[in-house]
Amino acid sequence: MTGNAVFHFSNTSILSVVGLEAPITVTSDEIDDQLTATYERLGMRPGALQTLAGIEERRWWPEGISFADAAADAGRKALAEAGIDPAAVGLLIDTSVCRDHLEPSAAVDVHEQLGLSSSCLNFDLANACLGFMNGMHLAGTLIDAGQVDYALIVDGEGSRGPQEATIARLQDPSTTKDDVLANFATLTLGSASAAMVLGRTSDHPEGHRFVGGVSRADTTHKGLCVGDLNQMTTDSRGLLEAAVVLAKDVWAGSQETFDWADLNAYVIHQVSKIHTAAMAEVAGIDQTRIPTIFEQFGNIGPASIPFTLAQESANLAAGDRIACMGIGSGINAMVIEIEW
């Protein structure tokens, strides 16, 4: 593989970023308890969700809360925190992996719930766990080009349905050890929503400047993680190995343009304890500068980067430099820089 997609922004800032927790806590012990008979029959030990992945618990949304509802709630809060009138939003992007139907887009639901204007461009953008960062890239491009004044990116993810279905399948007496391993990643997922408002730096000097970033793809690995709302099968080891290689390439290639060797914080996509350690080693990052949420929230997909950034924001000061590092199955990788 050669080359990086490199992009820079001159007049785009983040005005707010929020993350909303789903209210129902489901522990890894509770999931293991439901699979006790399967583990015993297959000679497997419970506890891997905690010992290997480092995930102690995750969240579920209550019945009746749609993915678009969760995304809209985050968007409403982000607009309020930014002090931006919904009527001023010129671009709405919903980057959720989870969706209740193929059409219409989830964005139209969020658009209607937030009362955005008829001139607000709105659509879904899906790219596995990298979608939110792709949305930031696109929003920054349109803001810098002068086509929109404000952009709102939202994401609502829910793991309840896939996990309930997966647990039921794994309880079947015909389940094999390979089935358990192939569905392990599904049990690491979590539920949350997130949103971000971006606008012009020249209009909002108090904002956090979106500096730019780099991206790279290796789509030969498109079959390592394939899923829908009923089932997700993952070659966890193969996906991690491929992600490490791609992350190493995008990180090394970025050094010609960006200096990310000693930043204040590194906000990476939250997958697991093993993934976090691997990404830190690839980039030569001090792991104490990587804030983590996977222990309590699991892998919340594309909401992970903004959710973690929102959680970490209280620890950031004006002028701090942050790199956000994302990997999406398929696979795609991106690193962006924000000056707080």
GINOR-V192854 format. One line per field, one symbol per residue. ss: DSSP state (H for helix, E for strand, - for the rest). psi: psi as a letter, one per 40 degrees, with the letter a starting at -180 (. if undefined). A space follows every 50 residues. Layout:
BEGIN
ss=???
psi=???
END
This chain:
BEGIN
ss=----EEEE---EEEEEEEEEE--EEEEHHHHHHH-HHHHHHH-----HHH H-----EEEE------HHHHHHHHHHHHHHHH---HHHEEEEEE------ -----HHHHHHHHH------EEEE---HHHHHHHHHHHHHHHHH-----E EEEEEEE--HHHHHHHHHHH------HHHHHH-HHHHHE--EEEEEEEEE -------EEEEEEEEEE-HHH---EEE----EEE-HHHHHHHHHHHHHHH HHHH----------EEEE----HHHHHHHHHHH---HHH----HHHH-E- --HHHHHHHHHHHHH-----EEEEEEEE---EEEEEEEE-
psi=iiiihhiiiefhihdihihhhiehhhiddddddeeddddddefiiieddd dddehdiiiiiihehidddddddddddddddefhhdeehehhhhehdhie idiiiddddddddefiieehhhiihhfbeeddddddddddddddeedidi ihhihhiheddddddddddeeheehiddddddedddeeiihiiiihhiah ddegeeihhhdaaiiiigeefeedhhiaedihhhgddddddddddddddd dddeeddigfdgidihhihhdiddddddddddefiheeehhieddeeahf aeeddddddddeddeiiheihhhhhihhidiiiihihhh.
END
